[in-house]
Amino acid sequence: MRGYVHVYTGNGKGKTTAALGLALRASGAGLKVFIGQFIKGQAYNELGLIARDLKNISVKQYGLGCFIVDTPTLEDKEAARKGFNEIRRIIKNGKHDLIILDEVNIALYYKLIELDELLALIREKPQGLELVLTGRYAPEEIIEAADLVTEMKEIKHYYQKGIEARKGIEF
């Protein structure tokens, strides 16, 4: 089966959720899934479920927290670089059918990884590998390189009313 490149981007909620839904579907079909999360270093509720019950899915975080409201540090950049290099090795080992690079577009936006390196990764991916890239601010070059692009557009969000992230819904 040929693998394609998906991009889930835009300023609306649901990019990671869509990728996780695809991971769940792939796992249910017996496919092996790896999720590498850039930026994120927090304990999200889905991570416990995956570790406990979904043996076909592996997750690794390459973030030190969440600096989105701040400026990334040298340590943030080193964590992203380490993660990107590890993901290259994971792709080359050929043991996964679906690899999700969660928030990789944000990592590009903050220059934690280089656009040329991600484009090379896309070009060099094995024929049967499904590759998903999530995060706001997907650059045009990534959109052009992808086979499927979905933009999540925020129309209305309860955050605007001061509602904070809720356990089981946003994290």
C-alpha positions as a LaTeX table, in Angstrom:
\begin{tabular}{lrrr}
\hline
Residue & $x$ (\AA) & $y$ (\AA) & $z$ (\AA) \\
\hline
Met1 & 0.00 & 0.00 & 0.00 \\
Arg2 & 1.31 & 3.44 & $-0.90$ \\
Gly3 & 1.72 & 5.89 & 1.97 \\
Tyr4 & 0.81 & 9.56 & 1.69 \\
Val5 & 1.73 & 12.80 & 3.42 \\
His6 & $-1.04$ & 14.50 & 5.41 \\
Val7 & $-0.92$ & 18.03 & 6.82 \\
Tyr8 & $-3.38$ & 19.19 & 9.49 \\
Thr9 & $-2.90$ & 22.92 & 9.99 \\
Gly10 & $-4.78$ & 26.14 & 10.70 \\
Asn11 & $-5.72$ & 28.20 & 13.74 \\
Gly12 & $-8.68$ & 26.04 & 14.77 \\
Lys13 & $-8.88$ & 23.27 & 17.36 \\
Gly14 & $-8.57$ & 19.67 & 16.25 \\
Lys15 & $-5.25$ & 19.11 & 14.47 \\
Thr16 & $-3.73$ & 16.77 & 17.05 \\
Thr17 & $-7.15$ & 15.24 & 17.70 \\
Ala18 & $-7.49$ & 14.36 & 14.00 \\
Ala19 & $-4.02$ & 12.81 & 13.99 \\
Leu20 & $-4.81$ & 10.80 & 17.12 \\
Gly21 & $-8.03$ & 9.58 & 15.51 \\
Leu22 & $-6.04$ & 8.36 & 12.51 \\
Ala23 & $-3.56$ & 6.66 & 14.87 \\
Leu24 & $-6.44$ & 4.90 & 16.60 \\
Arg25 & $-7.90$ & 3.75 & 13.29 \\
Ala26 & $-4.50$ & 2.53 & 12.05 \\
Ser27 & $-3.86$ & 0.68 & 15.30 \\
Gly28 & $-7.25$ & $-0.98$ & 15.04 \\
Ala29 & $-6.24$ & $-2.24$ & 11.60 \\
Gly30 & $-3.06$ & $-3.74$ & 13.04 \\
Leu31 & $-0.73$ & $-1.03$ & 11.76 \\
Lys32 & 2.24 & 0.09 & 13.82 \\
Val33 & 2.19 & 3.80 & 14.73 \\
Phe34 & 4.79 & 6.22 & 16.10 \\
Ile35 & 3.84 & 9.69 & 17.34 \\
Gly36 & 6.61 & 12.22 & 17.90 \\
Gln37 & 5.38 & 15.35 & 19.66 \\
Phe38 & 7.38 & 18.52 & 19.19 \\
Ile39 & 7.00 & 21.42 & 21.63 \\
Lys40 & 4.81 & 19.34 & 23.95 \\
Gly41 & 6.27 & 17.97 & 27.16 \\
Gln42 & 3.17 & 17.81 & 29.32 \\
Ala43 & 1.24 & 14.74 & 30.44 \\
Tyr44 & $-1.85$ & 14.63 & 28.23 \\
Asn45 & $-4.55$ & 12.12 & 29.14 \\
Glu46 & $-4.36$ & 10.23 & 25.84 \\
Leu47 & $-0.73$ & 9.34 & 26.56 \\
Gly48 & $-1.69$ & 7.16 & 29.53 \\
Leu49 & $-4.32$ & 5.32 & 27.51 \\
Ile50 & $-1.90$ & 4.72 & 24.66 \\
Ala51 & 0.83 & 3.41 & 26.97 \\
Arg52 & $-1.60$ & 1.17 & 28.87 \\
Asp53 & $-3.87$ & $-0.21$ & 26.15 \\
Leu54 & $-2.68$ & 0.52 & 22.61 \\
Lys55 & 0.45 & $-1.55$ & 22.08 \\
Asn56 & 0.67 & $-0.73$ & 18.35 \\
Ile57 & 1.15 & 2.98 & 19.15 \\
Ser58 & 4.32 & 4.53 & 20.60 \\
Val59 & 4.57 & 8.16 & 21.66 \\
Lys60 & 7.62 & 10.22 & 22.47 \\
Gln61 & 7.66 & 13.90 & 23.41 \\
Tyr62 & 10.44 & 16.18 & 22.22 \\
Gly63 & 9.38 & 19.24 & 24.15 \\
Leu64 & 10.32 & 20.58 & 27.55 \\
Gly65 & 6.95 & 22.05 & 28.39 \\
Cys66 & 5.08 & 24.58 & 26.33 \\
Phe67 & 6.75 & 27.88 & 25.46 \\
Ile68 & 4.11 & 29.06 & 22.97 \\
Val69 & 3.49 & 32.22 & 25.00 \\
Asp70 & 7.22 & 32.74 & 25.47 \\
Thr71 & 10.39 & 32.56 & 23.41 \\
Pro72 & 11.97 & 29.15 & 22.81 \\
Thr73 & 15.25 & 28.58 & 24.60 \\
Leu74 & 18.41 & 26.89 & 23.39 \\
Glu75 & 17.26 & 23.83 & 25.34 \\
Asp76 & 13.95 & 23.84 & 23.42 \\
Lys77 & 15.90 & 23.89 & 20.16 \\
Glu78 & 18.20 & 21.07 & 21.30 \\
Ala79 & 15.20 & 18.93 & 22.33 \\
Ala80 & 13.57 & 19.46 & 18.92 \\
Arg81 & 16.82 & 18.71 & 17.10 \\
Lys82 & 17.31 & 15.51 & 19.10 \\
Gly83 & 13.73 & 14.49 & 18.37 \\
Phe84 & 14.00 & 15.18 & 14.66 \\
Asn85 & 17.19 & 13.12 & 14.40 \\
Glu86 & 15.56 & 10.27 & 16.32 \\
Ile87 & 12.51 & 10.38 & 14.02 \\
Arg88 & 14.81 & 10.13 & 11.00 \\
Arg89 & 16.24 & 6.92 & 12.45 \\
Ile90 & 12.76 & 5.60 & 13.25 \\
Ile91 & 11.65 & 6.23 & 9.66 \\
Lys92 & 14.75 & 4.52 & 8.28 \\
Asn93 & 14.26 & 1.42 & 10.43 \\
Gly94 & 11.00 & 0.76 & 8.56 \\
Lys95 & 9.12 & $-0.72$ & 11.52 \\
His96 & 6.18 & 1.72 & 11.46 \\
Asp97 & 3.31 & 2.11 & 9.02 \\
Leu98 & 2.19 & 5.55 & 10.24 \\
Ile99 & 4.34 & 8.28 & 11.74 \\
Ile100 & 2.84 & 11.45 & 13.15 \\
Leu101 & 4.98 & 14.53 & 13.70 \\
Asp102 & 2.71 & 16.45 & 16.05 \\
Glu103 & 3.28 & 20.22 & 16.15 \\
Val104 & 6.15 & 19.96 & 13.67 \\
Asn105 & 4.82 & 23.03 & 11.84 \\
Ile106 & 5.16 & 25.05 & 15.06 \\
Ala107 & 8.70 & 23.72 & 15.42 \\
Leu108 & 9.37 & 25.03 & 11.91 \\
Tyr109 & 7.73 & 28.37 & 12.68 \\
Tyr110 & 9.97 & 28.88 & 15.73 \\
Lys111 & 13.00 & 27.65 & 13.76 \\
Leu112 & 13.59 & 24.71 & 16.07 \\
Ile113 & 14.09 & 22.58 & 12.98 \\
Glu114 & 14.87 & 23.57 & 9.40 \\
Leu115 & 12.36 & 23.56 & 6.57 \\
Asp116 & 14.85 & 21.99 & 4.14 \\
Glu117 & 15.37 & 19.07 & 6.52 \\
Leu118 & 11.65 & 18.37 & 6.83 \\
Leu119 & 11.20 & 18.61 & 3.05 \\
Ala120 & 14.06 & 16.13 & 2.61 \\
Leu121 & 12.40 & 13.79 & 5.12 \\
Ile122 & 9.17 & 13.97 & 3.11 \\
Arg123 & 10.98 & 13.28 & $-0.18$ \\
Glu124 & 12.97 & 10.38 & 1.27 \\
Lys125 & 10.16 & 8.69 & 3.21 \\
Pro126 & 9.64 & 5.03 & 2.35 \\
Gln127 & 6.95 & 4.37 & $-0.28$ \\
Gly128 & 4.59 & 2.59 & 2.14 \\
Leu129 & 4.90 & 5.01 & 5.07 \\
Glu130 & 1.95 & 7.26 & 5.93 \\
Leu131 & 3.32 & 10.54 & 7.34 \\
Val132 & 1.22 & 13.12 & 9.20 \\
Leu133 & 2.42 & 16.64 & 10.01 \\
Thr134 & 0.38 & 18.77 & 12.41 \\
Gly135 & 0.51 & 22.31 & 13.72 \\
Arg136 & $-0.40$ & 25.85 & 12.82 \\
Tyr137 & 1.54 & 27.87 & 10.29 \\
Ala138 & 2.35 & 25.11 & 7.82 \\
Pro139 & 4.60 & 26.79 & 5.28 \\
Glu140 & 3.57 & 26.80 & 1.63 \\
Glu141 & 6.43 & 24.45 & 0.75 \\
Ile142 & 5.07 & 21.81 & 3.13 \\
Ile143 & 1.55 & 22.27 & 1.78 \\
Glu144 & 2.88 & 21.79 & $-1.76$ \\
Ala145 & 4.80 & 18.64 & $-0.77$ \\
Ala146 & 1.77 & 17.05 & 0.93 \\
Asp147 & $-0.81$ & 14.79 & $-0.67$ \\
Leu148 & $-3.63$ & 15.79 & 1.69 \\
Val149 & $-4.00$ & 19.13 & 3.48 \\
Thr150 & $-6.74$ & 19.96 & 5.95 \\
Glu151 & $-7.03$ & 23.41 & 7.46 \\
Met152 & $-8.79$ & 23.72 & 10.80 \\
Lys153 & $-10.35$ & 27.18 & 10.82 \\
Glu154 & $-11.45$ & 28.74 & 14.07 \\
Ile155 & $-14.89$ & 30.26 & 13.72 \\
Lys156 & $-15.77$ & 30.42 & 17.40 \\
His157 & $-14.05$ & 29.07 & 20.51 \\
Tyr158 & $-15.08$ & 29.10 & 24.16 \\
Tyr159 & $-11.53$ & 30.14 & 25.12 \\
Gln160 & $-12.62$ & 33.60 & 23.98 \\
Lys161 & $-15.06$ & 33.60 & 26.91 \\
Gly162 & $-12.29$ & 32.74 & 29.36 \\
Ile163 & $-13.03$ & 29.01 & 29.52 \\
Glu164 & $-9.83$ & 27.16 & 30.44 \\
Ala165 & $-8.65$ & 23.85 & 29.03 \\
Arg166 & $-10.73$ & 20.96 & 30.41 \\
Lys167 & $-9.47$ & 17.52 & 31.39 \\
Gly168 & $-10.55$ & 14.90 & 28.88 \\
Ile169 & $-11.51$ & 17.50 & 26.26 \\
Glu170 & $-8.44$ & 19.70 & 25.62 \\
Phe171 & $-5.86$ & 17.65 & 27.50 \\
\hline
\end{tabular}
